[in-house]
């Protein structure tokens, strides 16, 4: 008995550890979406968003950390030359008789010369650079900066919820979401109904060649999308649908091999006595399908709808091939374009947008998980 309990405990601990590992990417997305941009790619990683403050002339200002000095030096203001008036950090090794070695860009080369400077502050090794942080990143004023001992920097936990609002200012997120919902909803309607209709024909009606056609249907799942990608593009181009959302949802009204297989297996678990009694009462095949089979197949239909919704919501290849107008971009393509069109990726905004993309999926699965699990568990049982 003790041995059995030990095995169960070990199993639970192993499953818990695996769950934590699989949850880490989601936690990282959520945490990064609440950070300022300078804390998104730090080494070691910053798991808790923080804000730093220093006291300047009796006033507390918000700052971000920069480099840490490895040698002593000074903060100095250049008195003459091309960089007159600029504040610089100058290591002691580059100071000579109140003059600092300053690099100046001249045409296509960099020249180094000594220029007179006014020393503002001495800096010791190990001090950290702090740079004034504005409320927005578009301030035109030059930020104040200095070097201070690490103990003079006050640290506080702060979650940057405004990242989620900034997403809507930088990305047409609502338009992308609208396009994605159109594709998902129409695709789910088409895939669920057409697959159920085909599955009914394969499972409840006897006709010549049924098994052969069903085998061909299953075999179509083995054809890679890359094989049919070019012919499909040619077909949709001939219809004038390139640049519209139609190629992403219209094919769903012709069913899907996996969905047909899943529903067929579920329909086979429904007793034939119900359908036979309906035929005796005068119901035709469509009435039996609509009034008896579909109401009894809600778990399996939910699985099909959920699977296709997840596929359409996350689909990237389809929108990349068929959509040419930014006004019709879906969320997956829109976020990729946002990342690629900026010289430095604003990871905090990208992660905030990604978190909002994940949220509907999590909510949908949370409310549908009981029906989803029931549908998967019952599929494939024999009559």
Secondary structure as UniProt FT lines:
FT   HELIX           2..32
FT   TURN            33..34
FT   HELIX           37..39
FT   TURN            40..41
FT   STRAND          50..56
FT   TURN            57..58
FT   STRAND          59..68
FT   STRAND          73..78
FT   TURN            82..85
FT   STRAND          87..91
FT   HELIX           92..94
FT   STRAND          95..96
FT   TURN            97..98
FT   STRAND          99..106
FT   TURN            107..108
FT   STRAND          109..123
FT   TURN            125..126
FT   STRAND          128..132
FT   TURN            137..138
FT   STRAND          145..148
FT   HELIX           150..152
FT   STRAND          154..157
FT   HELIX           162..170
FT   HELIX           173..204
FT   TURN            208..209
FT   HELIX           210..219
FT   HELIX           220..222
FT   HELIX           225..239
FT   TURN            242..243
FT   HELIX           246..249
FT   HELIX           250..254
FT   HELIX           257..267
FT   TURN            268..269
FT   HELIX           272..280
FT   TURN            281..282
FT   HELIX           285..288
FT   HELIX           289..293
FT   HELIX           294..296
FT   HELIX           298..314
FT   HELIX           317..322
FT   HELIX           326..328
FT   HELIX           331..340
FT   HELIX           347..378
FT   TURN            379..380
//
